[in-house]
């Protein structure tokens, strides 16, 4: 199942996995990336709720922005290699 999702999200993962040189990886980086993804999705959900409550469609721009950041964080954290996680933290 993981290989199926890795193939689907390969364009996103290839951005972070095609790094040159050495990298420094720590398992805590992956855990923090998962937490950040969940928090960004939480921010987007709260923004969507309040945007719909006050009937302001301009509030959907931050919702799309925060949800896409959360999506990328979770994809890299759950499906990416150690090199991809290190690359998103800019560790070389």
N, C-alpha and C positions, 0 to 999 in steps of 0.2 A: 504494500500500500504506500509506503514511504517513497519507493522508487517511482510510482505513478505520479504522485504529487511533485516529486523532484523534477520529473520531465515536464509537467505542466508549468511549473514556476521557474523553469530554467532561464528564461530571459532576465528575471529579477536576480536569481542566484549567480548568474554568470558575471554580473557587474561586480559583485563582491568577491567572487572566487578567482577571478583572473588577475590576481596581484602577483607581483614579482618580489623576489627576495624572501628574507626570513620574517617570521612573525612570532609574536608572543601571545600565547593563549592561556587563559585561566578559566576553569569551569564556572567561576562566579560571573564572568562576563555574559555567558549564555543565560544564566538565571536572571541577571539584571535586565537583559534584553527582553526576556519574556515579561517581566514585571512592567517594563516601560511600554511594551505593546498593549498590555491589558489596560494600563493607565491612559494611554492615548485613546483607546477605544471607549473607555469610560468618559473621558472628556468630550469625545464626539457624541456620545449618547446623551449626556447632559445638555450639550449645546443644541442637539436636535430637539430634545424635549422642550427647552425654553424657546427655541425659534418657532416651533409649531404653536406653543401656547400664546405667544404674542403676535402670531401671524406675520412674521417678518421673514421673507424668503431670502433676504440678504445674509441671514445667519447660517445658511447652508454652506457657504464657502468655507468657514472654519471647520464645519462638520466634515466636509469632504477632505480637507487638508489633514486634520487630525486622524481621521479613520484610515487614510492612505498611509500615513506614517506608522500608525499602529499595525497595519497589515504588513508592511515591509519588515518591521521589527519582528513580528511573530513568524513570518516566513523564513527569515534568515536564522532566527533562533531555533526554530523547530526542524527545519529541513537543511539548513546550510552546514557546510563543513566548518572545522575549527578555523581554517584560514578566512572564511567569509565572516565569521563572528569577530575575528581579530581585525579584519579590514574595516568593518563598520565602526569599530572603536578606534581606528587609525593606529593600531599598534604594529610596529615594524621591528 
